[in-house]
Amino acid sequence: MYKNFAISTENLTKNFGDVVAVKDLNINIPFGKTYGLLGPNGAGKTTTVRMLNAIISPTSGTAKVGGFDIITQSKDVKMICGFLPESPGLYQKLTAKEFLEFIGELYYLPKEIISTRIEELLDIFDLEGRENDLLEGYSRGMKQKVCLCAALIQDPQIIFLDEPTSNLDPAATRMVKDLILDLTKKADKTIFICTHLLDAAEELCDLIGIIDKGELKVQGSPKEIIESAGAQDLEGAYLKIMGATRIEDLLAWREEGSNNNLKEKKKRKK
């Protein structure tokens, strides 16, 4: 089963104390495809990505990434994966070039290859001329570009991107989208994206999963999900799958708040 997929999970579960962050997750992502995991904040997206990158261990269940077990072969998993976290950390007192050299050395890349790839990535992300400036002087969008460079520097087979267009302006966002399309179509990379941007997911992803409260509610191609929900686009499908519950929760919260306010007013009158 695992040989046919770049990423395959079997009842993958993660608990933090009494909180179930991810419950019995089962996904199979073929090589060379882009998979989008969608869901609200706290749904379990980042926890899933951290498990698949062997950063944290699952409570139960198992998964293989690139054919390697995330528990028993965690080092192999990390060597074939590139990871852009939602809130990446940067060494502010390093230049962009120094930071990327450091990341390249963590993957035991030869210095010549590191130098060549840094030049290529700086060109792709339009950072040439700023490579020797300290990162503390970079804008948020520029820092995001540097982090994307770091995720790609070892030429990973599988790339995990958690909100990859965060803090980017429209032009840079378009560039990142085009890069993702090229990585799958021309370089045969497998890409796993966590995003809140439904239009981006519909445009970029071959397969999509929608997760809420740690449980996968639906998965399939964008077209399959849209048709199954009887919607016109992915946003409409997402709202039909997730929206009703969220709106009911919000209305219940507002109603509860109104009732409490009413009780307080009655108390004061007495």
C-alpha positions in Angstrom: 0.0 0.0 0.0 2.6 2.5 1.0 4.8 2.0 -2.1 2.1 3.6 -4.3 1.9 6.8 -2.3 4.1 9.7 -1.3 2.2 10.2 1.9 0.0 7.5 3.5 -1.5 7.6 7.0 -3.4 4.9 8.9 -5.6 6.0 11.8 -3.1 8.7 12.6 -4.0 10.3 16.0 -2.5 12.9 18.2 -3.7 13.8 21.7 -2.5 16.7 23.9 -3.7 15.5 27.3 -7.4 15.3 27.1 -7.6 17.3 23.9 -7.8 15.2 20.6 -6.0 17.3 18.0 -6.1 14.8 15.2 -8.3 11.6 15.3 -8.0 8.5 13.1 -6.6 10.4 10.0 -6.5 8.3 6.8 -5.1 9.9 3.7 -3.3 8.6 0.7 -1.5 11.1 -1.6 0.1 9.8 -4.8 3.5 11.0 -5.9 3.6 14.2 -8.0 0.3 15.6 -6.7 -0.6 18.6 -4.7 -2.8 18.0 -1.6 -4.6 20.8 0.2 -5.7 20.4 3.8 -8.4 22.9 4.7 -10.1 23.8 7.9 -10.6 26.5 10.5 -8.0 27.5 13.1 -7.5 24.7 15.6 -8.8 22.0 13.3 -5.7 20.0 13.4 -3.9 21.1 10.2 -0.6 22.1 11.7 -0.5 19.2 14.1 -0.9 16.9 11.1 1.9 18.5 9.2 4.2 18.4 12.3 3.6 14.6 12.6 4.2 14.0 8.9 7.5 15.8 9.2 8.5 13.7 12.2 8.7 16.8 14.4 6.2 15.4 16.9 5.2 11.7 17.4 1.7 10.5 17.1 -0.3 9.2 20.0 -1.4 6.2 17.9 -1.7 5.2 14.3 1.1 5.3 11.7 2.2 7.1 8.6 4.8 6.8 5.9 6.3 9.7 4.0 8.3 8.9 0.9 8.2 5.3 2.0 9.8 6.1 5.3 8.1 5.5 8.7 7.6 8.7 10.6 8.5 7.1 13.9 11.3 4.5 13.2 12.8 6.4 10.2 12.3 10.0 11.3 15.7 11.2 10.1 15.1 9.8 6.6 11.7 11.6 6.5 13.3 14.9 7.4 16.0 14.5 4.8 13.6 14.1 1.9 11.1 16.8 3.0 11.0 20.6 2.9 8.9 22.3 5.4 7.6 25.9 5.6 5.8 26.3 9.0 3.0 28.8 9.5 5.2 30.9 11.8 8.8 30.2 10.8 11.7 31.3 12.9 14.6 33.3 11.5 17.9 34.2 12.9 17.5 38.0 12.7 21.2 38.7 13.0 22.1 36.7 10.0 21.9 37.8 6.4 19.7 35.9 4.0 22.7 34.3 2.4 24.1 33.2 5.8 20.8 31.8 6.9 20.4 29.8 3.7 23.9 28.5 3.9 23.2 27.4 7.5 20.1 25.5 6.4 21.9 23.9 3.5 24.6 22.7 5.8 22.0 21.1 8.1 21.2 18.9 5.1 24.9 18.1 4.5 24.9 19.6 1.1 28.2 20.4 -0.5 29.2 24.0 -0.4 29.2 24.4 -4.2 25.6 23.1 -4.4 24.5 25.3 -1.6 26.0 28.4 -3.3 24.4 27.5 -6.7 21.0 26.9 -5.2 21.1 30.1 -3.1 21.7 32.1 -6.3 18.9 30.3 -8.1 16.4 30.8 -5.3 17.3 34.4 -4.7 16.7 35.0 -8.4 13.4 33.1 -8.4 12.1 35.1 -5.3 13.4 38.4 -6.5 15.8 38.9 -3.5 19.0 39.6 -5.4 20.8 42.6 -4.1 19.5 42.0 -0.6 21.2 38.7 0.2 23.8 40.4 2.4 21.4 42.5 4.4 20.5 41.3 7.9 17.1 39.6 8.1 16.0 41.9 10.9 15.7 44.6 8.3 13.5 42.6 6.0 9.7 43.1 5.6 7.4 40.3 6.6 6.8 39.4 3.0 10.6 39.2 2.3 11.1 37.0 5.3 8.4 34.7 4.0 10.3 34.5 0.8 13.5 33.6 2.6 11.7 30.9 4.5 10.4 29.5 1.2 13.9 29.4 -0.1 15.0 27.5 3.0 12.2 24.9 2.4 13.4 24.3 -1.1 17.2 24.5 -0.8 17.8 20.8 -0.4 15.6 20.0 -3.5 13.1 18.0 -1.4 11.0 15.2 -2.9 8.0 16.2 -0.7 7.2 19.8 0.3 5.0 20.8 3.2 3.7 24.4 3.0 1.7 25.8 6.0 0.0 29.0 4.7 2.7 29.6 2.0 1.3 33.0 0.8 1.1 34.5 4.3 2.3 38.1 4.4 2.9 38.2 0.6 1.6 40.9 -1.7 -0.5 40.0 -4.7 2.4 39.8 -7.1 4.5 37.6 -4.8 1.4 35.4 -4.1 1.0 34.8 -7.8 4.7 34.0 -8.1 4.4 31.4 -5.3 1.3 29.8 -6.9 3.1 29.5 -10.3 6.1 28.0 -8.5 3.9 25.4 -6.8 2.3 24.5 -10.2 5.8 24.2 -11.8 7.1 22.1 -8.9 4.4 19.5 -9.5 4.1 19.6 -13.2 7.7 20.1 -14.3 9.7 18.8 -11.3 7.3 16.0 -10.2 7.3 17.1 -6.6 4.6 16.2 -4.1 3.2 19.2 -2.2 1.1 19.3 0.9 -0.5 22.6 1.6 -2.4 23.9 4.6 -4.3 27.0 3.7 -7.4 29.2 4.5 -7.4 30.5 0.9 -10.1 28.4 -0.8 -9.5 30.0 -4.2 -5.8 29.1 -4.0 -6.6 25.5 -3.0 -9.1 25.1 -5.9 -6.5 26.4 -8.3 -3.5 24.5 -7.1 -4.6 21.3 -5.5 -5.3 17.9 -7.2 -6.8 16.6 -4.0 -8.3 18.3 -1.0 -9.2 17.2 2.5 -11.5 19.3 4.8 -10.7 18.8 8.5 -12.6 20.0 11.6 -11.9 19.3 15.3 -9.3 16.8 14.3 -11.5 14.7 12.1 -11.4 14.5 8.3 -14.9 15.3 7.1 -14.4 14.9 3.3 -11.7 14.5 0.7 -11.4 14.2 -3.0 -10.6 16.3 -6.0 -11.9 19.9 -5.9 -14.4 18.9 -8.6 -15.7 15.9 -6.7 -16.1 17.9 -3.5 -17.9 20.8 -5.3 -20.3 18.4 -7.0 -20.9 16.3 -3.9 -21.9 19.4 -2.0 -24.1 20.7 -4.9 -22.1 24.0 -5.0 -20.7 26.1 -7.8 -17.2 26.5 -6.4 -15.0 25.3 -3.5 -15.9 28.2 -1.3 -19.6 27.3 -1.6 -18.8 23.6 -1.0 -16.7 24.5 2.1 -19.5 26.6 3.5 -22.1 23.9 3.0 -19.8 21.3 4.6 -18.6 23.5 7.5 -20.7 26.7 7.5 -24.0 25.5 9.0 -22.4 24.2 12.2 -20.2 27.3 12.5 -23.2 29.7 12.1 -25.3 27.7 14.5 -22.5 27.9 17.1 -22.1 31.6 16.6 -25.8 32.3 16.9 -26.0 30.1 20.0 -23.1 32.0 21.5 -24.7 35.3 20.7 -28.1 34.2 22.1 -26.4 32.9 25.2 -24.6 36.3 25.6 -27.9 38.2 25.1 -29.6 36.1 27.7 -26.8 36.7 30.2 -27.0 40.4 29.6 -30.7 40.3 30.1 -30.3 38.5 33.4 -27.7 41.0 34.5 -30.1 43.9 33.8 -32.9 42.3 35.7 -30.6 41.8 38.7 -29.6 45.5 38.6 -33.2 46.6 38.5 -34.0 44.6 41.6 
